[in-house]
Amino acid sequence: QGRAGDQAGVAHAMKKKRSLRILVVEDKSTLRMLIQAYIIFADPHAVVIEATNAAEGISLIDEMMPDLVITDIHLGRAGTGFDVIAKAVGAGVRVIATSARTHVVPDGVPFVPKEALMGAIGGLLHGE
């Protein structure tokens, strides 16, 4: 069999691999749809899970155990992206934080990406 057999084995193993699960926590529907479209374009097999606020996102982290969480920092009145980040990082899930603002003030401390992202793997600014 040699190399062809090895390649067939790898292809078979890849088919059995489960789809990447990505939780998008964003209160603005237009941004949620944009992020979802980008993810599906990049990986048509990805499963995108949506939450509209922090409480819903935190619940879905427990329920769905996503591979990645993409969360806005400002999520309205039902908690913040910092709550989502803390839950995800505590559960061992990687996080990308987004914000339309360059200065976020968690607990009165000016936003400094490395500290304020609380373990998120990155941050991304977006327009409102």
C-alpha positions as CSV (number, residue, x, y, z in Angstrom):
1,Q,0.0,0.0,0.0
2,G,2.7,2.5,0.9
3,R,2.1,6.2,0.5
4,A,-1.4,5.9,-1.1
5,G,-2.6,3.8,1.8
6,D,-1.3,6.3,4.3
7,Q,-3.0,9.2,2.5
8,A,-6.3,7.2,2.4
9,G,-6.0,6.6,6.1
10,V,-5.5,10.3,6.8
11,A,-8.5,11.2,4.6
12,H,-10.6,8.7,6.4
13,A,-9.5,10.1,9.8
14,M,-10.3,13.6,8.7
15,K,-13.8,12.7,7.7
16,K,-14.4,11.3,11.2
17,K,-13.2,14.5,12.9
18,R,-16.0,16.6,14.3
19,S,-16.7,20.0,13.0
20,L,-15.2,23.0,14.7
21,R,-17.7,24.6,17.1
22,I,-17.5,28.4,17.4
23,L,-19.7,30.4,19.8
24,V,-20.3,34.0,18.7
25,V,-21.5,36.3,21.5
26,E,-22.7,39.6,20.0
27,D,-25.8,41.7,20.8
28,K,-25.9,43.3,17.4
29,S,-27.6,41.0,14.8
30,T,-25.8,42.5,11.8
31,L,-22.4,41.9,13.4
32,R,-23.4,38.3,14.4
33,M,-24.4,37.6,10.8
34,L,-21.2,39.1,9.4
35,I,-19.0,37.0,11.8
36,Q,-21.0,33.9,11.0
37,A,-20.7,34.5,7.3
38,Y,-16.9,34.9,7.6
39,I,-16.6,31.7,9.7
40,I,-18.6,29.7,7.2
41,F,-16.7,31.1,4.3
42,A,-13.4,30.1,6.0
43,D,-14.7,26.7,7.1
44,P,-18.0,25.5,5.5
45,H,-18.1,22.6,8.0
46,A,-17.9,24.8,11.1
47,V,-20.8,24.9,13.5
48,V,-21.6,28.5,14.5
49,I,-23.5,28.9,17.8
50,E,-25.0,32.3,18.5
51,A,-25.7,34.1,21.7
52,T,-27.1,37.7,22.0
53,N,-25.9,38.4,25.6
54,A,-23.4,37.4,28.2
55,A,-25.8,35.2,30.2
56,E,-26.8,33.3,27.1
57,G,-23.1,32.9,26.1
58,I,-22.1,31.6,29.5
59,S,-24.9,29.1,29.4
60,L,-23.9,27.9,25.9
61,I,-20.2,27.5,26.9
62,D,-21.4,24.9,29.5
63,E,-24.0,23.3,27.2
64,M,-22.1,23.2,23.9
65,M,-18.4,23.2,24.9
66,P,-17.3,25.2,21.9
67,D,-13.7,25.1,20.5
68,L,-13.6,28.9,20.2
69,V,-15.6,31.8,21.6
70,I,-15.7,35.2,19.8
71,T,-17.3,37.7,22.1
72,D,-18.0,41.4,22.0
73,I,-16.9,43.3,25.2
74,H,-20.0,45.5,25.3
75,L,-23.1,43.3,25.4
76,G,-25.8,45.5,26.9
77,R,-27.3,45.0,30.3
78,A,-27.1,41.2,30.8
79,G,-23.4,41.1,31.6
80,T,-20.3,41.9,29.6
81,G,-17.8,40.2,27.4
82,F,-15.5,40.0,30.4
83,D,-17.9,37.7,32.1
84,V,-17.9,35.5,28.9
85,I,-14.1,35.6,28.7
86,A,-13.7,34.5,32.3
87,K,-16.1,31.6,31.9
88,A,-14.5,30.4,28.6
89,V,-10.9,30.7,29.8
90,G,-11.9,28.9,33.0
91,A,-13.4,26.1,30.9
92,G,-10.2,25.9,28.8
93,V,-11.9,27.4,25.7
94,R,-9.9,29.9,23.5
95,V,-11.4,33.4,23.1
96,I,-11.2,36.2,20.7
97,A,-12.6,39.5,22.1
98,T,-14.0,42.2,19.9
99,S,-15.0,45.8,20.6
100,A,-16.0,48.9,18.6
101,R,-14.3,51.0,21.3
102,T,-10.6,51.6,21.8
103,H,-11.0,52.3,25.5
104,V,-12.9,49.7,27.6
105,V,-13.1,50.3,31.3
106,P,-13.7,47.1,33.3
107,D,-14.0,47.8,37.0
108,G,-12.7,51.3,36.5
109,V,-9.3,50.2,35.1
110,P,-8.4,51.6,31.7
111,F,-8.3,49.0,28.9
112,V,-4.9,47.5,28.4
113,P,-5.2,44.6,25.9
114,K,-2.9,42.1,27.6
115,E,-4.3,42.5,31.0
116,A,-7.9,43.4,30.2
117,L,-8.4,40.5,27.8
118,M,-8.1,38.2,30.8
119,G,-6.6,35.2,28.9
120,A,-8.3,35.7,25.5
121,I,-6.0,34.8,22.6
122,G,-6.6,38.1,20.8
123,G,-8.6,41.2,20.4
124,L,-10.2,42.8,17.4
125,L,-11.7,46.2,16.9
126,H,-14.9,46.5,14.8
127,G,-17.1,49.3,13.7
128,E,-20.6,49.9,15.1
